[in-house]
Amino acid sequence: MNSNKAILLVEDDENDILLFERSARNASIQDALAIVRDGQEAIEYLSGHEQFADRARFPLPSLVLLDIKMPRKTGLDVLEWMSDKPHLRGMPVIMFSSSPRSDDVAQAYRLGASAFVVKPSSFERRNELVRVIKIFWLEFNHAPMAASSLQGTNLVSVGNEQTVW
């Protein structure tokens, strides 16, 4: 795994944060994990605003894990903001929700989410989900950082071959 990768977890529920951190340890995820607790703070992090200006300490993530329902700004608000930023368009974003409301799913994909996942209720299923995230999104997936020309696609490498999905 590339040690230069960073993950941004945008989550307001302290229990979900602790469960993700635990599952990440169980999956041996070595990537840096930044945690922000609402949509506005996610926008500040991604824009490098104020406290997040030092990109050595707060690097742009290679993956964003984004809760849909949060205070100040929702996950959908963050996705909409990201869609207006050419340098963020290719960044993989996994939207998390407690329920699979079809209008939320459709809106998330319309705004550029790479995936929509309902939070598993059991710790075993959360561990499994985080292992899948590690394998696909952190090991196999190669997303360009400036990806305006590839919006809505993912470059996936298996062996020496690359496929655009």
N, C-alpha and C positions, 0 to 999 in steps of 0.2 A: 504494500500500500504506500502511496505517496505521502510522506510525512509533511509536505507543504500544504496539504489540504486542510480546510477549516469547515466546520459545520456550524450553522447558525440555527439554534433552537429558539423559536418564538412561541412562548407558552406562559400563560398566566396562572395555571394551576400548579401549586407547589408539589402536590403528590405526583402529577404527571411528569414534572421535571425530575424528581427523585427516581421515579420508575424508569425514565429514559436513561438517566445516568447509570443506573444499576444495570440495565440491559446492555448499554454500550460497553461497560466493563466486562460483562459476561461474554460479549461478542468480540472482545479484544480490539475494540476500535481505538486506534492510537491517534487519530486526527484531533486537532484542537477543537474544543467545543465552547462556543460562545453562547450565552443564554441572555435573552432579553425577555421582558415580561408583558409587553403589550405591542400593538401594532405601531404606535407612534415611535416607540423606542427602536423597533425594527427598522423603520424608515431612517431614523437618525443614525443607526449603525451602518446600514447599507449606503447611506450618503456620506459617511465619514464626518458627520456633523458633531461639533463640540467635543464631548468626552470621548467620541469614537474617531477622532481625527488622526490618531497615530495608527497607521496601517500595519506597522510592525507588531503592535499589540492587538489590533483589531482588524485582521486581514479580511478582504472580501471572501465570503465563503464559496466553496465549491458546491455546497448543497444547503438549501434552506428548508427547515422543517417548520411549518407554519400552522398554528392553531387557527381555526376559523372564527371562533367567538372569543373576543377579548375586549378589555376596556380601551377607551380612547379611540383607537382605530382597529377595525376587524382585520382578519386575514385577507378578506376580499378587498378591503381598502388598500392593504399593502400590495397585493397583486396588481391592482389598478395603477398604483403609483409606479411600480416596477415596469409596467408595460410602456410607460412614457420615457423610460431611460434606456437608450440603445445599448449601453455597456452592461445592462443587467438582463436583457431579454433572453439570452441563452442560458441563464443560470437555472439549474434544476430546482424546482420548488415542489415539495410534497405537502399538500394540504391535509391537515388532520381535523377530524370532527368527531363528536360523540354520536352523531346519527347521519345516515345516508340520505338526507333530504335531497330529492332530485333537483330542485331549483338551485340549491347550494352547489351540488356537483356540477351542474351545467354552467353556472356562473363562474365557478373556479376554473374550469377548463377554458371557457370563453376568455377569461382574463390572463391565461397563460400558465396555469398550473401544469406541472409535469405528471402529477398523480394525485388522486384523492383517496384517502385511507380513513376508514372508521377505526377509531382507537379500540384496540382489543381490550376486553374486560379482564382476562386472566393474565397473570404474570408470565406464564409459559408462552402464550400467544404473543405477548409484547416482545419477549426474548426472540421468538421466531421472526417477528417482523423486523426487529433491529438487525438480526443476522442477514435477512434478505436485503435490507437497505445497504448494509456494509458490502455485501457481495456485488450487487448490481450497481448501486449509485456511487459507491466509493472505489470499487475495484475495476469493474468492467466499463462503466460509463465514462466517456471522454467528452465533456461539454466545453465548448469554447467560452472564454470569459467575455469576449466581445463578439456576440453571436447574432447581430441583427439580421444577417443574411440567412441564418439557420433557425429563426424563430419557429418554435413548435416542433423542432426535431431534436433527436438525441443521436450523437455518434456513439456507437457501441463497438468495442473491440473484443474479438474473441480470437485468441492466438495472435496472428499477424494480420488479420483481416479487419477492416472497418466497414460497418454498415450504417447507413442513415435511416433511422426509423421515424 
